[in-house]
């Protein structure tokens, strides 16, 4: 379970406008709300510099399981992610198409890295983002799942106040799964 210091909670609440920063930080530039993540050194050297930079800076990826013919499915949602070793991890509803696809053998996935808003049917802005292919699997190793949850808390500190326990409960009761995507160039 992730524990937050008083300072982290107060800074998170201040960023949401609930309390003044007096005495904690002279200005909001002291807050790191960028959702940037340090990438593991084991990232595939075959990934382009654009992809590596986008992975370190973006709060979101858009992903779509691929049909057997290689075309993306119609399900192309934006989602939070973290990096661990050379895998991109997402925590998702176990009934989502991406989770069902991984569980039923459709592991090939297209991933676009960046943030261009909420995906809706007909939305195509994400198709202009840097992209790569990946192979999905369900991550079940408790230590890998715990490390991913810690990384989510570090990357999304404000959002994690609301979503952290939901992710943990969902993983415990089976309503959520942790998907790991092994990255390869597009």
C-alpha positions as CSV (number, residue, x, y, z in Angstrom):
1,X,0.0,0.0,0.0
2,X,1.3,3.4,-0.9
3,X,1.7,5.8,2.0
4,X,1.7,9.6,1.4
5,X,3.5,12.1,3.6
6,X,1.5,15.1,4.9
7,X,3.5,17.3,2.5
8,X,2.5,15.1,-0.5
9,X,-1.2,15.3,0.4
10,X,-1.1,19.0,1.1
11,X,0.7,19.7,-2.2
12,X,-1.7,17.5,-4.1
13,X,-4.7,19.3,-2.5
14,X,-3.1,22.7,-3.2
15,X,-2.6,21.8,-6.8
16,X,-6.4,21.1,-7.0
17,X,-7.0,24.5,-5.3
18,X,-8.2,23.2,-2.0
19,X,-5.7,24.8,0.3
20,X,-3.0,27.5,0.1
21,X,0.6,26.6,-0.3
22,X,1.8,29.0,2.4
23,X,4.7,27.6,4.2
24,X,5.1,24.5,2.0
25,X,6.2,25.9,-1.4
26,X,6.8,29.5,-2.4
27,X,5.2,29.0,-5.8
28,X,3.6,26.2,-7.8
29,X,6.7,25.7,-9.8
30,X,7.9,23.7,-6.8
31,X,5.2,21.1,-7.6
32,X,6.1,18.5,-10.2
33,X,2.7,17.9,-11.8
34,X,4.2,17.0,-15.2
35,X,3.5,13.3,-15.0
36,X,7.0,12.7,-16.4
37,X,8.6,9.4,-15.7
38,X,12.2,8.3,-15.6
39,X,12.5,5.5,-18.1
40,X,14.3,2.3,-17.2
41,X,17.7,2.0,-18.8
42,X,16.7,-1.4,-20.4
43,X,14.5,0.2,-23.0
44,X,15.1,-1.4,-26.4
45,X,17.8,0.4,-28.3
46,X,15.7,-0.2,-31.4
47,X,13.2,2.3,-30.3
48,X,13.4,5.7,-32.0
49,X,14.5,8.8,-30.0
50,X,11.0,10.3,-30.7
51,X,9.4,7.3,-29.0
52,X,11.8,7.3,-26.0
53,X,11.2,11.0,-25.5
54,X,7.4,10.6,-25.8
55,X,7.4,7.7,-23.4
56,X,9.2,9.8,-20.8
57,X,7.0,12.9,-21.2
58,X,3.5,11.8,-22.0
59,X,0.9,11.1,-19.4
60,X,-1.1,8.9,-21.8
61,X,-0.9,6.3,-24.5
62,X,-3.6,5.3,-26.9
63,X,-3.6,1.6,-27.7
64,X,-5.5,-0.8,-29.8
65,X,-5.3,-4.6,-30.0
66,X,-4.6,-5.6,-33.6
67,X,-6.9,-7.8,-35.7
68,X,-5.3,-11.0,-37.1
69,X,-4.9,-9.0,-40.4
70,X,-2.8,-6.4,-38.6
71,X,-5.4,-3.6,-38.6
72,X,-6.2,-1.8,-35.4
73,X,-9.5,-2.6,-33.8
74,X,-12.1,0.0,-33.3
75,X,-11.3,0.1,-29.6
76,X,-8.5,2.7,-29.4
77,X,-8.7,4.3,-25.9
78,X,-6.4,6.6,-24.1
79,X,-5.0,5.2,-20.9
80,X,-2.5,5.9,-18.1
81,X,0.8,3.9,-18.3
82,X,4.1,3.4,-16.6
83,X,7.3,1.8,-17.7
84,X,9.1,-1.0,-15.9
85,X,12.2,-2.7,-17.4
86,X,11.4,-2.7,-21.1
87,X,7.6,-3.1,-20.7
88,X,4.8,-0.6,-20.8
89,X,2.2,-1.4,-18.1
90,X,-1.4,-0.4,-17.9
91,X,-4.1,-1.3,-15.3
92,X,-7.4,-1.8,-16.9
93,X,-10.9,-3.2,-16.4
94,X,-10.7,-7.0,-16.8
95,X,-13.8,-6.8,-19.2
96,X,-12.2,-4.3,-21.5
97,X,-11.4,-5.3,-25.1
98,X,-7.6,-4.8,-24.5
99,X,-7.7,-7.2,-21.5
100,X,-9.9,-9.8,-23.3
101,X,-7.7,-9.6,-26.4
102,X,-4.6,-10.3,-24.4
103,X,-6.3,-13.2,-22.6
104,X,-7.6,-14.8,-25.8
105,X,-4.4,-14.8,-27.8
106,X,-4.6,-11.4,-29.6
107,X,-1.5,-10.0,-28.1
108,X,-0.3,-7.8,-30.9
109,X,-1.1,-4.2,-30.1
110,X,-0.5,-0.8,-31.7
111,X,0.5,2.0,-29.3
112,X,0.5,5.7,-30.0
113,X,2.4,7.9,-27.4
114,X,1.1,11.3,-26.5
115,X,-1.9,13.2,-25.2
116,X,-4.4,14.6,-27.7
117,X,-7.6,14.3,-25.7
118,X,-10.3,11.7,-25.0
119,X,-10.8,9.1,-27.7
120,X,-14.3,8.8,-29.1
121,X,-15.6,7.0,-32.2
122,X,-14.3,8.8,-35.3
123,X,-11.4,10.3,-33.3
124,X,-8.2,10.2,-35.2
125,X,-5.8,12.8,-33.7
126,X,-3.8,10.1,-31.9
127,X,-2.9,8.5,-35.3
128,X,-0.5,11.4,-35.8
129,X,1.5,10.6,-32.6
130,X,4.7,8.6,-32.5
131,X,3.7,4.9,-32.5
132,X,5.1,1.4,-32.0
133,X,4.0,-2.2,-31.9
134,X,3.9,-4.3,-28.7
135,X,3.0,-7.7,-27.6
136,X,0.6,-7.9,-24.7
137,X,0.4,-10.2,-21.8
138,X,-1.3,-10.3,-18.4
139,X,1.2,-9.5,-15.6
140,X,0.5,-11.7,-12.7
141,X,3.8,-11.6,-10.7
142,X,2.9,-9.9,-7.4
143,X,6.3,-8.0,-7.2
144,X,5.9,-6.7,-10.7
145,X,2.3,-5.6,-10.1
146,X,3.3,-3.9,-6.8
147,X,6.2,-2.1,-8.5
148,X,3.9,-0.9,-11.3
149,X,1.4,0.4,-8.7
150,X,4.1,2.3,-6.9
151,X,5.2,3.7,-10.3
152,X,1.6,4.8,-11.0
153,X,1.5,6.6,-7.7
154,X,4.8,8.4,-8.4
155,X,3.7,9.4,-12.0
156,X,0.2,10.4,-11.2
157,X,0.4,11.6,-7.5
158,X,-2.8,13.7,-7.5
159,X,-4.9,11.3,-9.4
160,X,-3.6,8.4,-7.3
161,X,-5.3,9.8,-4.2
162,X,-8.6,8.8,-5.9
163,X,-7.5,5.9,-8.1
164,X,-4.8,4.1,-6.1
165,X,-7.1,2.1,-3.9
166,X,-9.5,1.4,-6.7
167,X,-6.7,-0.1,-8.8
168,X,-5.5,-2.2,-5.8
169,X,-9.0,-3.4,-4.9
170,X,-9.8,-4.2,-8.6
171,X,-6.6,-6.2,-9.0
172,X,-7.4,-8.1,-5.7
173,X,-11.0,-8.9,-6.7
174,X,-10.3,-9.6,-10.4
175,X,-12.2,-6.7,-11.8
176,X,-8.9,-5.2,-13.0
177,X,-5.8,-6.7,-14.6
178,X,-2.3,-5.4,-15.1
179,X,-1.3,-5.7,-18.8
180,X,2.4,-5.6,-19.8
181,X,3.3,-4.6,-23.3
182,X,6.7,-5.7,-24.7
183,X,7.7,-2.9,-27.0
184,X,9.1,-3.2,-30.5
185,X,9.5,-0.6,-33.2
186,X,6.4,0.1,-35.4
